[in-house]
Amino acid sequence: MSENDCITYQGSGYFSKLINDYLDQKPELDVLYNRFPSIENFSLQIEEKSKTFSHEHRNILFKVLEQQYSKTEISQQTDKNIQSLLDSNTFTITTGHQLNLFTGPVYFIYKIISTINLCKRLKAEYPNHNFVPIYWMASEDHDFEEINHFFFKGKKISWNRKYSGAVGRLDTSNMADVYDLFKNELGIGINSEFLVNLFQKAYLEHQNLAEATRFLVNELFKDYGLVIIDGDNKQLKKLFTPYLEKELFENISFKKVSETLPKLKDYTIQVNPREINIFYCKNDIRERIVFEENKFKILNTSLTFSKDEIKKELIEFPENFSPNVVLRPLYQEVILPNLCYIGGGGELAYWFELKSMFDAHEVAFPILLLRNSVLIVSEKQNEKRKRLNLTWNHLFTEQQKLYNEKVKELSTISFDFSQQKEFLKLQFNALKELAIKTDISFEKAVKAQEIKQTKGLENLEKRLSKAEKKIHHDKLERILMLQNELFPNQSLQERKSNFSEFYIEYGALFFETLFEKLEPLNHTFSIISL
């Protein structure tokens, strides 16, 4: 049995002011994006992308994907999607993510399913076009500590090793201990066996993290036609060299993003641009490129290039140049016939900084869509919620506020002394006037008595509240326990738990239900009871 219930992102309390204002389509944000994600707006996006994406790029993209899938068992649907990219009527919907160990937090799964389901929705609306779901592997990322672990039922499963350079190139030869730890945590059963085999084949039978992640994600989503692309590729970067050259010599992204940041003054700035937003990435090196003393220098190394030398290096070895977080979105949109990027709130926040840079490069800015967010609730937890007379809004409330609200709700006695305090204030105001008319020295005595009696009322209020909390202690504890189960460490479940926690309980039903229930264009938080 499953049911789906929703709460607005804006009402959840877990999204930033910027994202809430975007979802509310506040007019002051209009200059920061191209089109809002509605089904009608995709028609205009298709028209715009059609005019700017060349057949040459399609051919190169197709050849690279064929090469990247040469060692991977490819499903009929994925193969069909890759072939369709040669067709000028085919477009992509893309999400990207780091190469987190065993997919990391479960929201990764929701991003992929949001992407696949949006393609289905677009195909129904625009049957003369094809829509291919893309997972962009962030294989050139360098923040290993962000991706080297996942949580299974509260236990941290970590891959500890020395590292340097792009994470996708890290060899996975020392994964045996991680595998043994995870296997022991899973226990026995059909679903456990599936997860153990999946981990083993991904990480113990592939040479590096990029290959392991491709295998893992392909196994989970190949039947849905997901296409996985690794941007760490010489041929793809060759397409991007004109933009990299402008970045090196004209600093376009720095200038344009810096111009945009004042428009975001009322919000938290997600990313600050560098003068050059490119890393030099070779062997185990992944360091920033800077221009100092009329030379291009690779930080933390002795490598330097003259202007002519770095241009020559770029032309001959484009694979050694890696766009950072500011430039990577442009790279993605140059090499893909993409209409929409699906990401979390933090990702969309930095995309909002980039539109003027895209305009300067004359590259179509994609529609930005907030991925589906999900709360998975067991049938037992849902029954407990009903017995405790809790709404979903209650459970999304900040814990102390929820606690205080429930104490008042459960109490049969009113311990809000606001009325009494107001009455006391009026009485003492009258006494003050009388004191001034008789003997001004009495005013201080009256004021002291007012403070004393007001404090007395406040103390009574607190004591009564404390007594009521004690009476209802057990029920309040059950309320907080349920909220803590669903919101570990008072954060969203999807940001902590790994998909394996749910797969071990529900098996394939977990994925089937998500595909059935998640509607990317609804802009609502999904609550799914299994």
Secondary structure, 3 states (H helix, E strand, C coil): CCEEEEEEHHHHCCCCHHHHHHHCCCHHHHHHCCCCCCCCHHHHHHHHHHHHCCHHHHHHHHHHHHHHCCCCCCCHHHHHHHHHCCCCCEEEEEEEECCCHHHCCCHHHHHHHHHHHHHHHHHHHCCCCEEEEEEEECCCCCCHHHHCEEEECCEEEECCCCCCCCHHHCECCCCHHHHHHHHHHHCCCHHHHHHHHHHHHHHHCCCEHHHHHHHHHHHHHHHHCCEEEECCCHHHHHHHHHHHHHHHHHCHHHHHHHHHHHHHCCCCCCCCCCCCCEEEEECCEEEEEEEECCEEEECCCCCEECHHHHHHHHHHCHHHEEECCCCHHHHHHHHCCEEEEEECHHHHHHHCCCHHHHHHHCCCCCEEEECCCEEEECHHHHHHHHHCCCCHHHHCCCHHHHHHHHHHHHCCCCCCCHHHHHHHHHHHHHHHHHHHHHCCCHHHHHHHHHHHHHHHHHHHHHHHHHHHHHHCHHHHHHHHHHHHHHCHHHCCHHHCECHHHHHHHHCHHHHHHHHHHCCHHHCEEEEEEC
